[in-house]
Amino acid sequence: MVTATVREWHDEEGWGVLDCPDTPGGCWGHFSAVEAQGFRSLAPGQRVTLDWEAPGFQQDGYDYRAVRIVP
């Protein structure tokens, strides 16, 4: 897992972008990857840890996708 910072998060759409040195250009994240109880949301500027993958295609314009996000 790596440490990342939430760049942006869209509660109404359930996704956002996280930044860390391992994922240049940003890492796309979906609420389903957030390990939390109840409504899963993140806030811009929040520090999290994450596991990511490079699926070989762009997810909404991003080369990297979070598979696990721990607030």
Secondary structure, DSSP 8 states (H G I E B T S, - for coil): -EEEEEEEEETTTTEEEEE-TTSTT-EEEEGGGB--SSS----TT-EEEEEEE--SS-BTTBSEEEEEEE-
